[in-house]
Amino acid sequence: MVSGDKFPTADILGNDLSPIQPRWVPPNVRFEVDDVEADWTYSQKFDYIHCRFLAPAIRDWPRLVKQCFEYNQPGGYTEFIDFDLDWASPDGSLAEDSACRKTNLTFLKALKEANMEPCPGPLLEEWVKDAGFVDVVHQKFPLPVGTWPADKHLKEVGAWNYLQLMEGLEAFTYALFTRQLGYNKEEVEVLCANIRKEMKSPKQHTLYF
């Protein structure tokens, strides 16, 4: 929607698996509900393709990247922004036996068992080049959890990241842990409560990329 306002002469198409799009959008913006992993059947190619935050949702990344290449106009751009969800700590304060780390490792393992790649970020450069893209640029950015970084920008990023994680824990865990791992609702709730308790500690310096 922001791009629609910024580029009023562009025709912008958004794709999502669920009908969660707003009703009021700029006149040059439209949305469709579709599975991005299905065969693409568009009648035209695109000048710019943007894929973002699909880490726990894609089963065949090389195929998705290849379809982006095939539907990108010659001279156009495709941009992927995605995660490496393997949590870490720059100072070792994320203990291996902590609820956060144990849940993170279980989360990664469950996604891989479900044939989904939880850490596509470090792999995207190779997939993009293998698909045929040229002039590839790969950048890596830290995403702290909480306001512990000294850097002003990272402190703000960490504050927003902390908020979205604290508010979204159940959404991130319920389906995967109950359907894939056999947890019941109460077990997931206890898990989320333990994570929230640890994440409130200013001594735990967690980040991912």
Disulfide bonds with the S-S distance in Angstrom:
none
